[in-house]
């Protein structure tokens, strides 16, 4: 089915980078922003399945799945056929201004596969960072609250709201302040001392309630808690089994929305469509991207229908000073 299935991989035929790659590297330094962070001199030419061929004919196994994007493999024939079919019909139209059958079809599918019994609605974006930004706006709009809680070790993206929610590395933040205000960070639980059954005495919840909720962050002013079921850039740490239900209970106690970032962990990458399904928890908002389109730029906010109550024009009077 894939182009390189009959070959032995990896197959390295030149020094790295090869002559064509070296020429590209020189041009890249002249013309491309230095803010990109390539980890090694891989100059991609063709991808097929789990194999990458570089511009000098070297073959590599792609263990990154195109940074957690190509869940179906690079250039899956059915995905390519669907893209070609759509490109021949319509390349662009604005789903914010008009109606578009594929947008409605996909929203229906996502709403139906999202975990939990509540009816869902979907807002589309171009990326994971945009989905996070939209979820932050939606949470503040729906709750009429300003503050948000996130976790150290989290990575939610590099746009301003997503960057402010992230707590992974200083390199993402250095030189870019002031960031979005009223975002508070707590430690992410990497182990559950109660053996995974800590819903009533979770150390994570004690940390939140006994520290920020009593000292710096009134819970009645918190719109949402953003969490990755599996921290990606933070070191690939699944949240312990009992902590996510306990977090759900904490949110319910204080009227806070639980926002789950499934940009990396979603779309079947953990054996279920969404990683949060392993915990038996229904989030209020799910942020999805990457594998949702297997290479095309697409993100989505999947929220409970009662939460996604923002109108086309923000006309509601705000009581907390949010523009």
C-alpha positions in Angstrom: 0.0 0.0 0.0 2.9 2.4 0.8 5.7 3.3 -1.6 8.6 1.9 0.5 7.0 -1.3 1.9 9.3 -3.6 -0.2 12.5 -1.9 1.0 14.8 -2.4 4.0 14.8 0.7 6.1 16.8 2.5 7.3 19.1 2.7 4.3 21.7 5.4 4.5 23.6 6.0 1.3 25.5 9.3 1.8 27.1 11.2 4.6 24.5 13.3 6.5 23.6 15.7 5.3 24.2 14.6 1.7 25.2 17.0 -1.0 21.7 18.1 -1.8 20.9 18.4 1.8 24.0 20.5 2.4 23.0 22.9 -0.4 19.5 23.2 1.1 21.0 23.9 4.6 23.0 26.8 3.2 19.9 28.3 1.6 17.8 27.8 4.7 20.3 29.8 6.7 20.0 32.7 4.2 16.2 32.9 3.9 14.3 31.0 6.6 13.6 32.4 10.1 16.2 31.1 12.6 13.4 30.6 15.2 12.7 27.1 13.8 14.3 24.3 15.8 15.4 21.4 13.6 17.0 18.7 15.7 19.1 17.0 13.1 19.9 17.5 9.3 17.0 15.7 7.8 15.9 17.2 4.5 12.7 15.5 3.6 11.7 14.7 0.0 9.1 12.0 0.1 7.1 10.4 3.0 5.2 7.1 2.7 3.8 5.1 5.6 6.4 5.3 8.4 9.3 5.9 6.0 10.9 9.2 5.0 13.2 9.6 1.9 15.5 12.6 2.0 16.7 14.7 -0.9 19.8 12.5 -1.3 17.9 9.2 -1.4 18.5 8.1 2.2 15.6 6.2 3.9 14.7 6.7 7.5 12.0 5.3 9.8 9.9 8.2 11.1 9.3 7.4 14.8 7.8 10.9 15.3 4.8 10.4 12.9 5.5 13.8 11.6 5.5 15.2 15.2 2.4 13.2 16.2 0.4 14.2 13.1 0.4 11.4 10.5 -1.6 8.9 12.4 -2.5 7.0 9.2 1.1 7.2 7.9 2.6 9.6 5.5 0.5 10.0 2.3 -2.0 7.2 3.1 -3.6 6.5 -0.3 -7.1 7.0 0.9 -6.2 10.3 2.5 -4.4 11.4 -0.6 -7.4 10.5 -2.7 -9.7 12.4 -0.5 -7.5 15.5 -0.7 -7.2 15.2 -4.5 -11.0 14.8 -4.8 -11.7 17.9 -2.7 -9.0 20.0 -4.4 -10.7 19.4 -7.7 -14.1 20.6 -6.3 -13.3 23.5 -4.0 -10.0 24.7 -2.4 -11.3 27.4 -0.1 -14.4 28.7 1.3 -15.1 30.4 4.6 -16.9 28.2 7.0 -17.3 31.2 9.3 -19.5 33.0 6.7 -21.2 30.2 4.7 -22.3 26.6 5.0 -20.1 23.8 3.9 -21.2 20.1 3.9 -17.8 18.6 4.8 -17.6 20.9 7.8 -21.0 19.8 9.0 -20.3 16.2 8.4 -17.0 16.3 10.4 -18.6 18.2 13.2 -21.3 15.6 13.5 -18.7 12.7 13.5 -16.6 14.4 16.2 -19.6 15.3 18.3 -20.7 11.7 18.2 -17.3 10.1 19.0 -16.4 12.5 21.8 -16.5 10.8 25.3 -19.5 11.2 27.6 -23.3 11.3 27.2 -23.7 15.1 26.8 -24.6 16.5 23.4 -21.5 18.2 21.8 -20.8 21.0 19.4 -17.6 21.7 17.4 -15.6 24.8 16.5 -12.9 24.4 13.9 -9.5 26.0 13.8 -6.2 25.6 11.8 -4.0 24.1 14.5 -3.7 22.8 18.0 -2.6 26.2 19.3 -5.6 27.8 17.8 -7.9 25.2 19.4 -6.3 26.0 22.8 -6.7 29.7 22.2 -10.4 29.2 21.3 -11.0 27.0 24.3 -9.5 29.7 26.6 -11.8 32.3 25.1 -14.8 29.9 25.3 -14.1 29.1 28.9 -13.9 32.7 29.9 -17.0 33.6 27.9 -19.2 30.7 29.3 -18.2 31.1 32.9 -17.8 34.9 33.0 -14.6 34.2 35.0 -11.0 35.3 34.3 -8.6 32.9 36.0 -7.3 29.7 34.6 -5.2 26.8 36.1 -2.7 24.8 34.1 0.3 22.5 34.9 4.0 22.7 35.1 5.4 20.5 32.3 2.5 21.3 30.0 2.9 22.4 26.4 -0.1 23.8 24.8 1.4 25.8 21.9 3.4 28.9 21.0 0.7 31.6 20.4 0.2 33.9 23.3 -2.6 32.2 25.2 -1.3 28.8 24.6 2.2 29.9 25.5 0.9 31.4 28.7 -0.8 28.1 29.6 2.4 26.2 28.9 4.8 25.4 31.7 7.4 23.3 30.0 10.5 25.3 29.1 11.8 28.9 29.6 12.8 29.0 25.9 9.1 29.3 25.0 8.6 32.3 27.3 11.9 34.1 27.5 11.7 37.6 25.9 8.0 37.5 25.2 6.4 38.9 28.4 3.9 40.2 29.4 2.0 37.0 28.8 -1.8 36.5 29.3 -2.6 37.3 32.9 -4.4 35.3 35.6 -3.0 31.9 34.6 -1.8 29.9 37.6 0.4 26.8 37.4 0.6 23.7 39.7 2.7 20.6 39.7 1.6 17.8 37.4 1.2 14.5 39.2 3.7 12.0 37.9 2.8 9.3 40.4 -0.2 8.4 42.5 0.8 7.4 46.1 -2.6 5.9 46.7 -2.1 3.3 44.0 -4.5 4.9 41.4 -7.6 5.1 43.6 -7.1 8.6 45.0 -10.3 10.2 44.0 -11.2 11.2 47.6 -7.7 12.2 48.9 -5.8 13.0 45.7 -2.5 14.7 46.3 -3.1 16.8 43.2 -6.3 18.1 44.5 -4.8 18.8 47.9 -2.1 20.7 46.1 -4.6 22.9 44.2 -7.0 23.5 47.1 -4.4 24.0 49.8 -2.0 26.2 47.8 -3.4 28.4 45.0 -7.1 28.2 45.9 -6.3 29.4 49.4 -3.4 31.8 48.7 -3.4 33.3 45.2 -6.4 32.1 43.1 -10.0 32.3 44.4 -11.8 29.2 43.0 -14.9 31.2 42.3 -12.9 33.2 39.8 -11.5 30.2 37.9 -13.0 29.6 34.5 -11.1 26.4 33.6 -8.4 23.9 34.4 -6.4 22.9 31.3 -4.7 19.5 31.4 -3.1 17.0 29.1 -4.1 13.4 29.9 -0.6 12.5 28.8 2.0 15.3 29.0 3.9 15.2 25.8 6.8 17.7 25.8 6.8 17.4 29.6 8.3 13.9 29.3 5.4 11.6 28.2 3.8 11.3 31.6 0.2 9.9 31.8 -1.8 11.5 34.5 -2.3 8.8 37.3 -5.5 6.9 37.0 -7.3 8.4 40.0 -6.2 12.0 39.4 -8.4 12.9 36.4 -11.6 11.8 38.1 -10.6 13.8 41.2 -9.9 16.8 39.0 -13.3 16.4 37.4 -14.9 16.4 40.9 -12.9 19.5 41.9 -14.1 21.3 38.8 -17.7 20.3 39.5 -17.4 21.5 43.1 -16.3 25.0 42.1 -18.2 25.4 38.8 -14.9 25.2 36.8 -14.7 23.8 33.3 -12.4 20.9 32.7 -10.5 21.4 29.4 -8.5 18.4 28.1 -5.7 19.0 25.6 -5.8 16.0 23.3 -3.8 17.6 20.5 -1.0 15.0 20.8 -2.8 12.2 22.6 -6.1 12.1 20.6 -7.3 10.4 17.4 -6.5 6.8 18.4 -2.9 7.3 19.5 -3.5 5.6 22.9 -5.7 2.8 21.7 -8.9 4.8 22.2 -10.0 7.7 20.2 -9.2 10.1 23.0 -6.8 9.4 25.9 -9.3 10.8 28.4 -11.5 7.7 27.7 -9.1 5.6 29.6 -10.1 7.5 32.8 -13.9 7.4 32.4 -14.2 11.2 32.6 -16.2 13.5 30.4 -14.5 16.8 29.9 -16.3 20.0 29.3 -14.0 20.9 26.4 -11.6 18.8 24.3 -9.0 20.4 22.1 -7.9 18.3 19.1 -5.6 18.8 16.1 -2.5 17.0 14.6 -3.8 13.5 13.9 -7.4 14.7 13.3 -6.4 15.4 9.6 -3.3 13.2 9.2 -1.2 16.0 7.8 -3.6 18.7 6.8 -3.8 21.9 9.0 -6.9 21.4 11.1 -7.8 21.8 14.8 -11.1 21.5 16.6 -12.7 22.4 19.9 -15.3 19.8 20.9 -17.4 21.1 23.8 -20.6 20.2 25.6 -23.4 21.9 23.7 -24.4 23.8 26.8 -20.9 25.2 27.2 -20.5 26.2 23.5 -23.0 29.0 24.0 -21.1 31.9 22.5 -23.0 33.9 19.8 -21.8 35.1 16.4 -21.4 38.6 17.9 -20.4 39.1 21.5 -23.3 41.2 22.7 -23.8 39.9 26.2 -22.9 42.3 29.0 -19.8 41.2 30.7 -19.6 41.3 34.5 -15.9 40.7 34.9 -14.3 43.1 32.5 -13.5 40.6 29.7 -13.5 42.4 26.4 
